[in-house]
């Protein structure tokens, strides 16, 4: 076992009947890393993550998570792994504080429940029954239950669904905070900005395959991609050209037009462009 | 959310001691009881049903069944047995599918909680509510309908073991049958007809020996009939044993059948229990 790796996956496959959800995924996540699995709905994100969490059995492949095969989870391993599931498991009759305090009792090295409540921003809701919480507040409770055991590795399956923009920013701060403290984080998302804001590396998953794994700014060779220069001709039509040296190209254009180039734009593909191209190819 | 940083956890942190197993089970039981008591439907349905039934029955049939023994004395046995079955079999068979559907069970599976602790929590809840409900039922029957409580220690002992074995069998069967329901809402559709039919054929609403013989024989395959019969030996005079189908209260057979259902229940639980819904993998 490689001590530097929190997660190692080789040749992971999973099918539900004829429907192949995961079709051969290889993946390494380093300790202390924030890794985002990015992909459209139905791409295989949740299936992959739930196999890593020990919820689903795989059909084939080798998987170790914190040095343990998640198909044989034991209590010690469970206490080192924090899980925030996609669906919320609700305890309608209990208060926020009661639920968090109860779950903290399952862990040998749990965090102080009051501190956790404060941390996820539910302090003023601590005594509220969980069924009175808003969607975003319920999600915060989920996160609280994921981190109350002070996990070495935290899984977050689409954690910010239902958050307003401000709550998302606050949540991102919390994730950065956990990462700074050394927690390895694996999150799935279909928000590009979330992956870009949080992840050290992004794995783009589509059609059950990992299409690419890279730092967000290197995804799809974005930095090296050709720039598109576009301008308006004197006839009023729009012309554009791809260039590896857009500055020289624009200087040329300026000389041709004798100064100002009408309607000039220079663009490189956005993360979204790159992403849509990638998942488009996989379909 | 605040941004206070927690002290860095070393990668190979030495983990503290896990909380003791007994403490975990008690905590789980307390949580289950809290949830039960805060859910108004459960309290009214589970605790109230047998009491409403005894109020109705004792008011309708206020005569005697012979030998100067009041009807109440007979029907209280059926009501106690029904109450125990409601709090265990129906309660769990209806609530576990809801918790499974909500993802509560899945969430527990993601923690280091040993699996048995969750089951222990349910058992503690069932036992606590079962005792409270039975005491309430007896108190109402004594206060309003002059019920005679068992007079000897031996009868109380029989009461105790019949109740314990019966509740155990019904709890296990309730956990087992919860896996039949595919969604939260289908739990009560699965459980209620089973419970209702058993109540009718097991001598809860009628004098058992007045039922057709074939019905008595079907009922004899299931625990409720034997719980009622065991409880009749507690609340009726010795001489009434002769009127039972077997010519006596057959306490030995009561113990054997209930114990057998405990075994069947354990096997069903171990082979069929699901922590997640079908669509959940």
Interface residues (C-beta under 8 A of the other chain):
Chain A: X3 X16 X31 X47 X50 X53 X54 X55 X56 X75 X76 X78 X79 X80 X81 X83 X85 X87 X88 X89 X90 X91 X92 X93 X94 X98 X102 X103 X105 X106 X107 X108 X109 X111 X118 X119 X120 X121 X140 X145 X149 X150 X152 X170 X171 X173 X174 X177 X178 X180 X181 X182 X183
Chain B: X1 X2 X3 X4 X5 X6 X7 X8 X9 X10 X11 X13 X15 X16 X17 X18 X19 X24 X27 X31 X34 X35 X38 X39 X102 X103 X104 X105 X106 X107 X109 X110 X111 X112 X113 X114 X276 X281
